[in-house]
Amino acid sequence: MNRTTNQLIVLFLFLVFWVPQKSFGQETAISNDNLFETFKKDQESQSRLNFFFGEPNRYRENSAYDWLDQINLYLQQANKQKDSTVILDYLLMQSQVYHDLGDYYRSIAISKDLHKEIDELDLYRKALLLDLMDLNYGKLEFYAEQIDVRKEKRVLGLTENISFYDIYANLGFYQKAREDYFLEEKKKVDETDYYEQSIFYNNVGDFLRLDKSPTAISQYNKAGAFIDLFLNEVTETRSARQLTEANLLKGIIEGNIGKSLVQQGEYKLALERLEKSISIIDEFNAGKFSSDLVENNLAIAECYLQTGNFKKATDYLSSDFTPVKPENIIKKNQLYANYYDKTGDYQNSIAYLKRNNRISDSLKTKESQLRRQQLETIVGEDKNNDRFMIEQQRLEMERQRSDMIALDEQNDTTFILLVLTLLALAGLVYAYLRSIKNQRLIAEQKHIIENSLVEKDSLLKEIHHRVKNNLQMVSSLLSLQTKNTRSKAAIEALEEGKSRVKAMALIHQKLYQNEDLSVIEMQGYIESLINSVQSVYKKGGHNINITVDAEGVELDIDRAIPFGLILNELVSNSFKYAFPTDDENGKIYIHLRKIGIKEGFFEYTDNGVGLPDDSEERTNSSMGIRLMNRLANQLQTKLNVDNNAEGVRFWFNFS
């Protein structure tokens, strides 16, 4: 099967079996710092600019108006100092805040003034400015100006091609928009990037929903599945920005599914999706104007009107949101007219219908000519862009033809060289025949070397066997010393030493029993080590359930010995101290896995009584803990401890 087929299978299994384990994914990784206060602590406009545009959820604690007041204060100071670079930075931020508030006219006015100084900006600031102008012109439906901005971005190398699908969608040509979007964007989507996949299918769903197609929900479901995969991919570390943007996209997708359900008359199902969407967008798009929030509130009001809950409907219609798009204003008036019609207040119903008629008449008189002009402009630019792409393709074909001519010349040269090579080969045949005798000698030497290697492997196994026997002898000596010692502390120390010696002896035993002398299979080693420890400490009648999860993990001797000694200490401590009451519910869990080629992760937990309150004070005096820390240093890692009410947990990463 190819990689695409495998990914489809994974996606299908995810859709069938996945159960959400966290609301909105990995939210815990998002910083809890006050973003506004962090912004004010920066002293340079450059760092403030980077922080401002790098935090999509910047209005989480403080409103956009607080940010605007602070930016205006910095702008006044910069004007007094007449620092043009700093002034440009704060004007960029000021324009972005007005855009976030939905004041697109003021935002584009500032951006246009900044554009006069664009030659003074570096590429990063040029990209910020042009992206902002692109968004504002799109919101204001100034498509000719939007296309000029996109041309400029192409000249600067910020984009390879000019796209028109979003403009076609804004003009109501949804099928054309969807076709262009597929042609331009599908080939750019990385199939291994779940976030990109989610954006792609959400946009396809938008074009279908706006075109009143019932198949929109299937595309939104794909988008939702991919964003859930992105948020729950535990092997990847996500930044706060990535998590904020991903969760916001999840909220938008939920709202889009809800609006599609409203189109199909599934009002009760739609309510759950829409309310969840509003909750997520409020959290991860705090302080910004959002047309998605406006549309979701209107859709919820429609659901309640259709299901007869007029109070809820008016609550949402009168909530604090102001439609900006004419279609949303008309939608709100229509819902009010429906509400008054259903409640018998026909006078108010007629009043709202008249408002819509006035808006529609005004739009028709202005929009008809403007729409035709805009469409002519877009079609013309689309053709120009096609001509540009054809010219690019022509140049590419000319380059390929030149390459083919060069290749033909190279082939001619290669043919001449081949003839010369054949002549040389004839001479080499004679030399080859003479080398056969030498090859026979080499084969004999190889056979001798292989026999020598087999003999060395046998000797190495014998060495490991003898080391293991010597360590067992040391263990026996410690046992004899234990019988001749009366001091309880000395006996315990000797027993601990004996256990550690056995742990090392077990390593050498596993090595000489393996075919491969370079590595040790850890699942069997850990089980054998536990059996060894149990034979010493199970005298008290412990009924402990031990789970080992290390299947398929192999370590070399340099890492296996310190690891085995650490595990010996941990298991011994659990047997001695963790379960003083012989609780039959005692559990130990040992987990070892490889993360990369060399990297690994180890975790040890028990549900015993945990470490004592003064465990940190005992660290310097406990030989076991000091030994484990030194052994962890040998593994070039740090032993981590988590002592909670349900036992104790040790873990570390190693390389």
SETORPA-340287 format. One record per residue: residue in three letters; x, y, z of N, C-alpha, C in turn. Coordinates in pm, whole numbers, plus 50000, padded with zeros to 5 digits. Layout:
SETORPA-340287
ALAXYZXYZXYZ ...
This chain:
SETORPA-340287
MET500854988050000500005000050000500885012450000 ASN500455023249927501235035549929500905043550054 ARG501645054850070501495062750193500105068950204 THR499525073250090498185079250093497155069350144 THR497235056850095496295046450140496425044150289 ASN497665043450337497875041450481497265052750562 GLN497445065350515496875076650588495355076150591 LEU494735071750479493275070750477492785060250577 ILE493535049150587493165038750684493255044150825 VAL494355051450855494515057250990493385066951020 LEU493025075350920491935084850941490625077750966 PHE490355066650891489105059250911489045053351051 LEU490145047051095490165041251230489985052051335 PHE490585063651310490435074651407488985079051419 LEU488295080151301486905084451302486005074451373 VAL486365061251361485515050751420485745049451569 PHE487015049751612487335046051750487745057651840 TRP488025069251784488575079751868487555084851969 VAL488005086452092487175092452197487965104252253 PRO487415116352251488185127852299488595126052444 GLN489855129052470490375127852605490595141352669 LYS490665151852587490825165252641489955174552559 SER489295183652622488535193352547489505202952483 PHE489315204952351490105214152271491575210052266 GLY491915197252279493285192952256494215196152370 GLN495465200152336496515201752433496505215852492 GLU495405219552554495295233152604496305236052714 THR496705225752786497575227952900498925233552860 ALA499275232052730500565237052687500545252052659 ILE499345258252663499245272452635499645280452758 SER500465290552735500995298452847499875305752920 ASN500005306553052499045313753134499515327853167 ASP500665332253111501165345553138500205355953081 ASN500165367553146499355378653096500065384652975 LEU499485382952857500155386952734500315402152726 PHE499335409452776499405424052771500555429252857 GLU500725423452976501815427653065503165423753006 THR503235412052943504475407752878504835417352765 PHE503835421552689504045431152581504625444152633 LYS504115449052746504575461752800505985460852858 LYS506405448652900507735447152958508835448552853 ASP508525445052728509535446752622509855461552606 GLN511105464552578511545478352567511715482852422 GLU511955473652332512215477052193510965474952108 SER510775483852010509605482651923509675469951839 GLN510895465851802511065453651722510535441451797 SER510945440051925510495428452003508995429452031 ARG508475441452052507025443052071506265439251945 LEU506805443151830506165439651702506115424551684 ASN507255417951709507315403351694506335396551789 PHE506295401351915505405395352014503945397551976 PHE503615409751933502225413251899501695404451787 PHE502445403451677501975395551564502185380651584 GLY502975376851685503195362651712502195356751809 GLU501295364851866500315360051962498905361651906 PRO498335351351844496995352651785495905354851889 ASN496125350752012495105352152118495505363152216 ARG496035374152160496615384652244495575392152328 TYR494315391552289493285398752365492635389852470 ARG493355379452513492795369652606492445375852740 GLU493345384052795493085390252927492635404752914 ASN493195412052819492865426252803492235428352666 SER491265437452661490525439752538491405446452434 ALA490915446352309491635452952201491755467952226 TYR490785473552298490845487952327491985491052424 ASP492255482052520493405483952609494695483952528 TRP494805474452435496005473752351496125486352264 LEU494995490852212495015502752126495485514952204 ASP494995516652328495425527952411496925527452438 GLN497435515452468498865514052499499705516752375 ILE499275511452259500025513652134499995528452097 ASN498855535152116498785549552089499755557352178 LEU499895552952304500825559552396502265557952345 TYR502635545752304503985543552249504185551552121 LEU503125552752039503215560151914503465575051939 GLN502795580452041503035594452077504485596752119 GLN505025587452199506415588652243507365587852123 ALA507065578752028507925577351910507865589851823 ASN506685596051812506555608451735507375619651797 LYS507385620051931508185630351998509675628251971 GLN510095615651968511505612551944511855612651795 LYS510825613451709510995613951564511805602051512 ASP511505590351568512155577951525511255571251423 SER511585572651294510685568051187510475552951190 THR511525545351220511385530751223510415526351332 VAL510545532251451509665528851562508225533051530 ILE508085544751469506735549651433506055539751338 LEU506785534751238506215525151143505775512351213 ASP506565507851311506195495551385504875497351457 TYR504715508451529503495510451606502295513351517 LEU502525519651400501415521551306500945508151250 LEU501875499051225501485485551180500595478851285 MET501015479451413500225473251520498865480251534 GLN498875493651522497615501251534496635497151424 SER497135495851301496275491751190495695477751214 GLN496525468651269496045455051296494955454951402 VAL495085463251506494065463751612492735468551555 TYR492775479051470491525483751409490895472851322 HIS491735465251253491195453951175490535443751267 ASP491195440751380490635430951473489315435751532 LEU489135448851543487885454551595486805455451488 GLY487145452151364486165452851255486065466451190 ASP486955475851228486965489251168487915489051049 TYR487455483050938488335480550825488705493450751 TYR487815503250751488125515850682489295523050749 ARG489265523650883490355530450954491645522450940 SER491515509350945492715500850931493355502750794 ILE492555503050687493135504250553493675518250531 ALA493095528350598493615541950585495035542850639 ILE495265536650756496605536550814497545528350726 SER497065517050677497905508350594498315515250465 LYS497405522650405497735529650281498805540250303 ASP498735547250417499785556950449501125549950470 LEU501095538350535502325530750556502885525750423 HIS501985522550330502425517150202503265527350124 LYS503055540150150503855550350084505325549350124 GLU505565543650243506925542150295507415527750285 ILE506795519750197507105505350196508555502350160 ASP509175511450082510585509250047511495510050168 GLU511015516450276511815517750397511695505350487 LEU510795496150454510535484450539511365472550494 ASP511705464050589512345451350553511275441550504 LEU511715429850457510785420350394509735415450494 TYR510135413450621509175408750722508055418850741 ARG508395431650754507365441950773506545444050646 LYS507185442650531506435443550405505375432550399 ALA505745420550440504795409450438503635412150533 LEU503925417250654502855420350750501905430850692 LEU502475441350633501655452250580500795447550463 LEU501395440350369500645436050250499575425750286 ASP499865416850378498845407250423497665414550487 LEU497965424850567496905432550632496075440150530 MET496725446050431495985453050325495135443350245 ASP495675431750217494915421350145493635417850220 LEU493745415650351492575412250432491555423650434 ASN492035436050454491115447450462490385449750331 TYR491105449250218490445451250089489425440150063 GLY489725428050106488755417150091487505419550171 LYS487675423950299486505426850383485675438150326 LEU486355448250265485635459750210485165457450067 GLU485485445650011485085441849875485695451049769 PHE486935455949797487695463749699488625453949627 TYR488055446549531488795435249476489915439549382 ALA489725450349309490785455049220492035458749301 GLU491815465949412492945469549499493555457049563 GLN492705447349597493195434949657494105427549559 ILE493735427649432494555420949330495885428149314 ASP495875441649319497135449149308498085445449422 VAL497525443749542498355439849656498945426049632 ARG498155416949579498655403349555499725403149445 LYS499575412049346500615413249245501925417749308 GLU501815427449398503015432549465503665421549550 LYS502845413349615503405402249694504135392349604 ARG503615390249484504305381149391505635386949345 VAL505655400049318506905406549276507965405449385 LEU507535406749512508465406049624508865391649659 GLY508265381949592508595367949620507865362349740 LEU506815369449789506065364649905505035354049865 THR504705353349736503795343149686504205339849543 GLU503925327549500504295323449365503235327049262 ASN501975327649306500905329449210499815338149273 ILE498985344149190497865352249238496615343449237 SER495925342549351494715334349362493475343149351 PHE492425337549291491165344849274489965337549333 TYR490175325449385489025317349428488235324149539 ASP488925330849634488195337349743487365349049692 ILE487875356049590487135367349533485915362249457 TYR486075351449383484915345449314483865341349416 ALA484295335949530483335331949633482605344049688 ASN483335355149714482695367349766481695373149667 LEU481925370649537480995375549435479855365749410 GLY479875354249480478765344749471478995333449372 PHE480175332649311480455321949215481165310549289 TYR480365303049366480965293349457481535281149384 GLN480875276749279481385265249205482715268449138 LYS482795280349078484045284849017485135286049123 ALA484775291449240485735292849349486255279249393 ARG485345269649406485745256249451486655249349349 GLU486335250849221487165244649117488565250549116 ASP488645264049124489965270549125490745266749250 TYR490025265949362490695262549489491315248649483 PHE490575239249426491115225649413492355225649324 LEU492285232749211493405232749117494645239149178 GLU494465250049255495605257649303496155252449435 GLU495275247749524495725244949660495925230149691 LYS495205221249625495305207049661496735201949647 LYS497415206149540498785201449516499775206949618 LYS499405218149687500305224049784500175218049924 VAL499095210749948498815205650083499715193750113 ASP500435194750223501275183650270500365173250336 GLU500355161150280499445150850331499795146350472 THR501025149350517501415145650654501115156750754 ASP500665168350705500365179750793498855180150816 TYR498415175550934496985174750963496335188650969 TYR497085198751012496525212351021496215217650881 GLU497165216050787496925220450649495735212950588 GLN495665199950613494545191950562493215197150614 SER493185200750743491945205650803491515218850740 ILE492455228050720492135240850656491565238450516 PHE492205229350441491775226750304490325221850300 TYR489995211650378488635206050372487605215450432 ASN487995223850529487065233850581486695244050473 ASN487695248450394487425258050287486545251850178 VAL486815239250145485955232350047484525231750100 GLY484375228550229483045228250290482355241750283 ASP483125252650302482535266150294481935268650156 PHE482705265350051482185267749916480915259549891 LEU480865247249939479685238849921478505243950002 ARG478765248150127477675253050212477075265950155 LEU477935275050112477435287550054476655284949925 ASP476975273849859476265269949737475045261149768 LYS474715260349900473545252849948473645237749917 SER474855232449913475035218249884474975210150013 PRO474215199150017474135190750139475425182950165 THR476335182650068477585175050088478625182950168 ALA478295195250207479265203450282479655196750412 ILE478685190450481478965184550613480045173850604 SER480055165850497481085155350485482475161450478 GLN482615173050411483925179650405484295185450541 TYR483305191150612483585196450746483985185350842 ASN483345173650828483705162350916485155158050892 LYS485595158050766486995155150737487895165450803 ALA487515178150789488325188750849488395187051000 GLY487255183751064487235181751209488085170051252 ALA488065159151173488885147451207490375150851200 PHE490775158351098492185161851085492645171351196 ILE491795180951236492245190151342492295182851476 ASP491425172951498491515164851620492805156551621 LEU493175151051503494445143751494495615152951527 PHE495555165051476496635174851502496745177951651 LEU495585180351717495605184351858495955172751950 ASN495685160451909495915148851996497135140751956 GLU497985146451869499195139551827500265141151936 VAL500365131352025501185132552145502675132252114 THR503065127351997504495126551966505055139951920 GLU504195149851893504645162851847504455173351956 THR505415182351969505305193352064504775205551991 ARG503685211152040503045222651976503345235452054 SER503565246351981503745259252047502385264952087 ALA502425275152175501175281552218500425287452098 ARG501155293252004500515299051885499835288151803 GLN500525276851782499935265951703498665260651769 LEU498695259151902497515253951972496355263751966 THR496655276751981495595286751973494935286651836 GLU495755286751730495215286951594494455274051563 ALA494965262751611494305249951585492965249251657 ASN492925253451783491655253251857490645262951798 LEU491135274751752490225284151686489645278051560 LEU490485271151483489985264351362488955253751399 LYS489185246551508488215236551554486865243051584 GLY486915254851650485675261951680484955266451554 ILE485695271251455485095275651329484455263951257 ILE485135252451257484585240451190483295236151258 GLU483275236151393482045232551465480895241851423 GLY481175254951414480135264251373479665261851230 ASN480585258551141480215255951002479325243550991 ILE479625233251071478755221351072477375225351122 GLY477335233651227476055238151281475245245751178 LYS475885254851103475165262651002474675253650888 SER475455243250855475005233650753473785225950800 LEU473785222350929472625215250985471375224150985 VAL471565237151008470425246451001469855246450860 GLN470715246650758470235246150620469395233750593 GLN469725222750660468995210150640467805208550734 GLY467555218750818466415218250908466645210051034 GLU467905206251064468235198451184468585208251297 TYR467555215051350467805226351440468355221951576 LYS467855211151631468325206751763469775202051756 LEU470135194651651471525190451634472425202551610 ALA471885212351537472685224151505473015232251630 LEU472055233051724472265241251845473515236851922 GLU473675223851939474835218852016476145222851949 ARG476225221651818477435225151745477705240151753 LEU476665248151734476825262751730477245268251866 GLU476615263251973476975268152107478395264052143 LYS478795251952105480175247652129481145256452051 SER480785259751928481635268251845481825281951908 ILE480755287951956480855301152018481755300752140 SER481635290252220482465288752339483955288152303 ILE484285280352201485695278952162486225291952102 ILE485455298252013485915310551949486085321552053 ASP485165322552150485305332452256486605330552333 GLU487005317952353488225315152431489485317852351 PHE489495313852224490735314252148490785325652046 ASN489745334052040489765345851953489305357952032 ALA489685358052161489185368052255489515382052206 GLY488495390852209488725404952181488695408752035 LYS488715399251943488715402351801487295401551746 PHE487015410451648485735409251577485765396651492 SER484685389051494484635376551420483285375351350 SER483335374851216482085372851142481515359051169 ASP482395349351207481895335951242480995336551365 LEU481405344751465480565346251585479215352551549 VAL479245362751464477995369251422477075359151355 GLU477625351551258476815341951184476305330751275 ASN477135326451372476715315851465475565320651553 ASN475665333051604474585338451686473285339551607 LEU473375343951482472175344851399471605330951372 ALA472475321151350472005307551324471315301751447 ILE471865304451568471225299551691469855306051709 ALA469765319051683468475325951693467465319651598 GLU467905316251478467005309751381466545296151433 CYS467455288451495467095275351550466005276751656 TYR466185286251747465195287951854463865293051799 LEU463905301451695462645305851633461905294051571 GLN462665285551503462045274151435461495263851534 THR462125262951653461665253151752460695259251853 GLY460315272051834459295278351918459795284352047 ASN461075284852070461625290852193461945305452163 PHE460895314052168461045327952126461915336052221 LYS461855332852350462665340352447464155338552418 LYS464555325952397465955323252365466345330052234 ALA465435329952138465725336052009466015350952025 THR465165357952103465385372252121466615374952207 ASP466935365852298468175367552377469385368052285 TYR469415359152188470575358852097470525370451998 LEU469315374251953469225385451859469615398651924 SER469345399952053469655412452123470995412052194 SER471765401052176473075400152241474045409952177 ASP475205411552240476145422052203476975417952082 PHE476345417851963477115415751841476485424451733 THR477345430151648476885439351545477295434151408 PRO476335430151325476695425551191477325436651108 VAL478305433151029478965442750941478595440150795 LYS478595427550757478255424050619476775426750593 PRO476435432050476475025434650444474145422250456 GLU474685410650413473865398550419473535394650563 ASN474455397650657474185394650797473185404550858 ILE473275417250815472305427350860470895423350812 ILE470825419350685469535415050629469025402650703 LYS469915393450734469535381250806468955384650944 LYS469605393951014469135397651148467745404051140 ASN467565413151044466255419551027465185409150991 GLN465545399550907464595389150868464155380850988 LEU465135377651077464805369851196463885377651289 TYR464165390751305463275399051386461875399351325 ALA461795400651192460495400951126459765387751149 ASN460485376451141459865363351165459375362151309 TYR460215367251402459845366651544458535374351568 TYR458475386751520457265394751542456055388851470 ASP456285382751354455185376351282454635364451362 LYS455545356251420455115344551496454435348551626 THR454805360251683454205364551810453005373751789 GLY452625376051663451425383751635451635398751629 ASP452885403651641453155418051634453485421451488 TYR452425422451406452625423851262453175437551223 GLN452895447551306453395461051276454925461251278 ASN455505455651386456965455051393457525445851287 SER456845434851257457305425751154457415432951020 ILE456375440850987456385448350860457505458750862 ALA457745464850979458795475050989460165469050955 TYR460455457251008461745450950979461825446350834 LEU460715441850779460725438150638460985450250549 LYS460425461750588460665474150512462135478150519 ARG462745476150639464185479150651464985470750551 ASN464625458050545465345449350451465125453550307 ASN463905457750277463625462150140464465474350104 ARG464595483850202465395495850176466865492050155 ILE467355482750241468755478450227468955471350094 SER468015462550059468125455049934468085464249813 ASP467145474149817467045483549705468335491549691 SER468895495849807470135503649804471275495249748 LEU471325482649792472385473949744472245471249595 LYS470985469549549470765466449408471215477949318 THR470865490449360471235501949276472735503749268 LYS473415500849382474865502749384475605490249337 GLU475035478649372475785466349354475785461549211 SER474705464049136474595458549002475755463148914 GLN475925476748906477005482048824478365478348882 LEU478495479749017479775476749082480145462049065 ARG479155453549081479405439149070479885435648929 ARG479245441848828479645439248690481075444048665 GLN481375456148717482735461448700483765452548770 GLN483415448248894484355439848969484585426648897 LEU483495420848846483625408048778484475409448652 GLU484245420648577485055422948458486535424248495 THR486775431348606488155433148652488785419848689 ILE488035411748765488565398948811488825389648694 VAL487855388848602488025380048486489225384548404 GLY489365397948386490505403048311491825399648378 GLU491875401648510493095398348583493365383348582 ASP492275375548588492425360948583493055356848451 LYS492605363248342493185360248211494635364648205 ASN494905376748260496295381448263497175371848342 ASN496615366948454497385357548535497625344548460 ASP496585340148382496755328148300497845330348196 ARG497835342648135498875345748036500255345748101 PHE500295351048224501565351248297502055336948322 MET501115328248365501485314448391501895307248262 ILE501185310648149501545304548020502955309047980 GLU503245321948002504575327047970505635320148055 GLN505295318048185506225310948272506455296648222 GLN505345290348178505465276748125506285276547996 ARG506075287147911506855287847786508345289047816 LEU508675297547912510075299147951510635286048006 GLU509795279048084510225266348140510455256148028 MET509575256247926509735247047814511005250247736 GLU511295263347718512525267147650513735262447729 ARG513655263947860514765259447944514945244347930 GLN513805237047928513895222547913514475218747777 ARG514095226547671514635223647538516145225947535 SER516565236747600518005239347608518705228147683 ASP518035223547788518625212347864518715199847779 MET517685197547693517705185747607518835186647504 ILE519045198847449520145200547353521475197747421 ALA521605203347542522835200847618522985186047649 LEU521835179547675521885165247704522305157147582 ASP521825161247463522235154447340523745155647319 GLU524235168047342525675169947328526425161447429 GLN525855160747548526495152547652526465137747613 ASN525355133447547525255119447504526305116147398 ASP526545125847306527585123647204528945121747270 THR529195130547367530465129447439530545116247513 THR529405112347569529365099747644529635087847554 PHE529115088347427529325077147333530805075647301 ILE531465086947279532905086447250533655080547369 LEU533245085347488533905080147607533635065247625 LEU532425060847583532075046747596532955038147506 VAL533215042947383534105035447292535495034247354 LEU535975045447406537285045047470537295035747590 THR536155035847661536055027247779536085012547740 LEU535425009147628535424995247583536834990647546 LEU537574999947484538944996447451539764994047577 ALA539515002747673540235001047800539794988247870 LEU538504984947854537974972947919538634960247866 ALA538924960547735539584948847677540924946347745 GLY541614957347778542874955747849542674951047991 LEU541544955248049541294951348188540934936648201 VAL540364930848092539974916748099541194908048127 TYR542264911648057543494903948078543954905148223 ALA543884917548273544284919648412543364912148508 TYR542074911248470541114904248555541434889348564 LEU541774883648450542084869448449543284866448541 ARG544214875948540545374874048626545014875648774 SER543914883248797543564885748937542774874349001 ILE542334864448917541544853448972542314845949079 LYS543604843849049544424836849148544484844449279 ASN544604857849267544634866149388543304865149465 GLN542184864549390540884863549455540754850549534 ARG541334839849478541294827049551542044828249683 LEU543184835249676543944837349800543144845649900 ILE542444855849847541624864349934540494856349997 ALA539894847249919538804838949972539294830250086 GLU540504824750068541054816450175541304824750301 GLN541844836850282542094845650397540774849650465 LYS539744851950382538434855450439537894844150525 HIS538084831950476537624820350553538354819550687 ILE539674822350684540454822250808539954833050904 ILE539684844850848539194856150932537844852850994 GLU536944846850914535624843350966535724833251080 ASN536614823451061536814813751169537364820451294 SER538254830351271538824837751385537744845651458 LEU536824851551380535734859251442534824850251525 VAL534524838251471533694828751547534384825051678 GLU535704822951667536454819251787536444830651889 LYS536554843351837536554854851928535184856651994 ASP534114854051917532774854751977532634844652090 SER533174832652067533104822352172533894826752295 LEU535074832552270535884837252382535184848552458 LEU534544857552383533854868752447532684863752532 LYS531964853752479530874847952559531434841452685 GLU532584834752671533204828352786533614838752891 ILE534114850352840534494861252933533274866053011 HIS532154868352938530934872853006530464862253106 HIS530624849453068530214838753158531054838853285 ARG532354840853267533224840953384532994853253471 VAL532764864753406532444876853484531184874553566 LYS530204868353503528954865453574529214855953691 ASN530074845553669530384836153778531134843153891 ASN532064852153853532814859553955531884868354038 LEU530924874853970529974883254042529094874754133 GLN528744862754087527964853854174528784849754296 MET530104848154274530964844754387530994856254487 VAL531064868554434531014880354522529704880454599 SER528604877154528527304876754594527284866254705 SER527914854654678527964844054780528774848454901 LEU529884855554874530704860754985529904870655070 LEU529124878955003528284888355078527254880855161 SER526734869755107525764861755183526424855755307 LEU527654850555292528374845055408528624855855512 GLN528984867755461529254878755555527974882655629 THR526854881555559525574884955622525284875555739 LYS525594862555720525324852855828526204855155950 ASN527374861155928528304863456039528174877556097 THR527134884556057526954898356105525674899256187 ARG525754906056297524574907456384523894921156366 SER524644930856323524064944356308523004944256197 LYS521804948856234520704949256137521024958556021 ALA521614970156051521954979855946522994974055851 ALA523994966955911525024960955827524444950055737 ILE523524942155793522884931555713522114937555595 GLU521374948455624520614954855517521554960255409 ALA522654966255453523614971655357524214960455272 LEU524544949155337525104937855262524084932155163 GLU522804931355208521754926355119521594935554998 GLU521664948655023521544958154911522704956454815 GLY523924955054872525084952854786524954940054706 LYS524454929654772524254916754705523264918254589 SER522174925854612521174927954507521764935254388 ARG522624945254418523244952854309524214944154229 VAL524954935854298525884926754229525094917254138 LYS523964912054188523144903054108522624910053983 ALA522264922953996521764930453880522824931153771 MET524114933353813525174933953713525474920053657 ALA525434909853743525684896253696524654892053592 LEU523414896453613522344892853521522604898653381 ILE523214910653375523574916653246524504907253169 HIS525574902853236526554894253168525944880653133 GLN525034875853216524354863253184523544864653056 LYS522804875753043522004877852923522884879252800 LEU524064885552815524944887552701525474874252647 TYR525974865552735526544853152681525454843452635 GLN524184845952674523084837652626522554842452491 ASN522874855152453522394860952327523284857052210 GLU522674856852092523474855451971524234868351942 ASP523554879651964524164892851944524764897352076 LEU526094898652079526784902152204526794917152231 SER526244925252138526344939752154525164945852228 VAL524024938852234522834944752296522144934552386 ILE521284939852473520514931552568519044934252546 GLU518254923652535516794924952522516224927852660 MET515594939852675515294945152808514064938952872 GLN513084934352794511874928652855512244916452941 GLY513024907352882513424895452956514354898653072 TYR515244908553048516174912253155515424917953276 ILE514454926953250513704933153360512924922553438 GLU512294913253366511524902653434512444894053520 SER513634890853468514584882853547515054890553669 LEU515304903553650515754911853762514694912553871 ILE513444913853832512354914553931512254901354007 ASN512384890153934512334877054002513464875954105 SER514634881454069515774881154162515494889254287 VAL514904901254268514594909754384513484903554468 GLN512484897554401511384891354474511884879854564 SER512894872754514513404861654595514004866354726 VAL514404879154733514984884754855513924890854945 TYR512994898454884512094906754963510674901254974 LYS510374890154918509014885054926508754877055052 LYS509734877355143509574869855267508414875355350 GLY508114888055335507044894155414505664891255359 GLY505544883855252504224880055199503594890555111 HIS504414898855043503844909154956503124902854838 ASN501924908154810501174903754691501104915754596 ILE502154917654523502274929554439502134925554293 ASN501274932654223501064930354080502044939054001 ILE502964932653929504014939953857503764938753707 THR503724950553639503524950953494504784956653430 VAL505314949453330506514953853259506154956153112 ASP506424968153065506144971752926507444976452860 ALA508224967052809509494970652745509734961852623 GLU508684956852563508784947452452509504953852334 GLY510504946752281511204951452162512314961352187 VAL512554965452312513604975152344514904967852373 GLU515994972352309517304966652331518284977752367 LEU519174975052463520184984652505521554978152501 ASP522584986352474523944981252482524364980452629 ILE525504973952654525924971252793526224984152869 ASP526734994452795527065007052863525845013752921 ARG524685011752859523455017552914522675007552998 ALA522814994952967522024984853039522454983553185 ILE523774984753214524234982853353523714993953445 PRO523935007053411523365017353501521845016753507 PHE521195013253393519745012153396519305000953490 GLY519984989253481519624978053568519824981153715 LEU520904988553748521134992253889520075001953940 ILE519675011553853518605020853892517315013153918 LEU516955004153825515724996553841515794987653965 ASN516964981953993517144973554113516844981554240 GLU517344994254243517095002754360515595005754374 LEU514955008854262513545012754267512665001054312 VAL512884989154252512064977554289512324973654435 SER513604973954477513924970554616513244979954713 ASN513264993054682512625002854770511115000554778 SER510494997154662509054994454664508744982554753 PHE509524971754741509284959754822509504962654971 LYS510504971055000510844973355141509914983455208 TYR509554994055135508905005255203507515008655150 ALA507205005755023505985011254963504715004655015 PHE504784992055060503584984755098503764978555238 PRO503774986755341504054981655477502944972755531 THR501724973855477500584966255532500274953755450 ASP501184949955361500974938155274499664939055196 ASP499404950955144498154953255070498134944754943 GLU497064937054924496984928554806496764936554678 ASN496454949354691496224957554573497474965054530 GLY498624961154583499864967854546500174965954398 LYS500584976754333500864976254189502164983554159 ILE502944977654069504154984154018504054983753866 TYR504374995153805504314996153658505675000953608 ILE506284993153517507594996553461507424997953310 HIS507785009753259507585012753117508905017553058 LEU509325011352947510565015252878510285014752729 ARG510595025752661510375025852517511455034052447 LYS511665030952319512585038652237511785049452165 ILE512315061852167511655073052099512245075051960 GLY513555074951953514215076451824515185065051803 ILE516245067651723517245057251698518015054151825 LYS518375064851899519145063052022518395067452146 GLU517425076252133516745081852249515735071852307 GLY515485073252437514515064552503513855071552619 PHE512805065152673512055070652786511785059352885 PHE512025062053015511805052153122510865058053225 GLU509925049953273508975054353375508745042753472 TYR508745046053603508515036053708507515042053806 THR506415034853833505415039753928504985028354019 ASP504625031954142503915022554231502825030254305 ASN501835022954355500715029454425500825027454576 GLY502085027554623502325025754766502145038554846 VAL502835039054957502645050355051503395062755007 GLY504255061854904504975073454856506225076154939 LEU506945086454897508155090354969507785098155095 PRO508615097955197508335105755318508405120755289 ASP507805128755380507745143255358509135149455351 ASP510075143555421511435149155423512335142155324 SER511765137055212512555129355117513665137855054 GLU513425150855037514465159254979515645160555075 GLU515365161155208516445162255305517245149255309 ARG516565138055282517265125255286518085122455161 THR517925130955059518605128354932520115127654951 ASN520645136955033522085137355052522595125955139 SER521715119955222522155109555314521835095455264 SER520855093955173520455080755125521415076055015 MET522045064955042522965059554941522215055554814 GLY520995049854831520225045454714519915056954620 ILE519445068154676519085079554591520325085754528 ARG521415086854610522645092054553523165083054441 LEU523055069954462523505060554361522675062154232 MET521355063254249520505064654129520815077554054 ASN521065088454126521395101154059522705100053983 ARG523705093254043524985091653973524825082653849 LEU524025072153865523785063353750523035070753640 ALA522105079453679521395087553579522375096753506 ASN523365102153581524395110453516525165102353411 GLN525415089553441526095081153343525275079853215 LEU523955079953230523075079353113522845093053050 GLN523565103253104523455117053055522025122153064 THR521415119753180520055124453202519875127953349 LYS518685131653387518365135353524517155127253569 LEU517255121353688516165113353744515105122753800 ASN513865121653749512755130153795511865122153890 VAL511355128953994510525122454096509235130154111 ASP508115122754114506795128754138506145120854252 ASN506105126954371505555120154490504165125854517 ASN503135117854492501765122654516501045113254613 ALA499745115854629498965108554729498765093854692 GLU498975090154568498695076454524499975068454500 GLY501075072654557502315065154539503435074154495 VAL504315068754409505475076254365505745072954219 ARG506325082554146506635080754004508035085953977 PHE508855077653915510195081653872510215080653719 TRP510895090153652511025089253508512225097253459 PHE512715093653343513775101253277513845097553130 ASN514315107053051514655104452911516155101552904 PHE516585093352812518005090452799518365089252652 SER519655090752625520115089852487521275080052478 
